[in-house]
């Protein structure tokens, strides 16, 4: 049985995944593993971070994970496309 996961299309890491997948189209590579190698994080960590649904989920992420992603591939996980200004 194959699992299906829900990813937030506004998540910047998932957006990066989609771009990488497009770059490697037609090649038999695991894009999650490529991102894992770029960031130095385990594959499952990269996948779980890309499933974060909003900035509140990102705020619960380890600070080290946040900085590894930001420093290695330049993605700021706090920069979701949809900003909820009602909480400001």
Secondary structure as GFF3:
##gff-version 3
##sequence-region A 1 88
A	DSSP	alpha_helix	12	23	.	.	.	ID=ss1
A	DSSP	alpha_helix	31	39	.	.	.	ID=ss2
A	DSSP	alpha_helix	43	50	.	.	.	ID=ss3
A	DSSP	alpha_helix	55	59	.	.	.	ID=ss4
A	DSSP	alpha_helix	63	73	.	.	.	ID=ss5
A	DSSP	three_ten_helix	85	87	.	.	.	ID=ss6
###
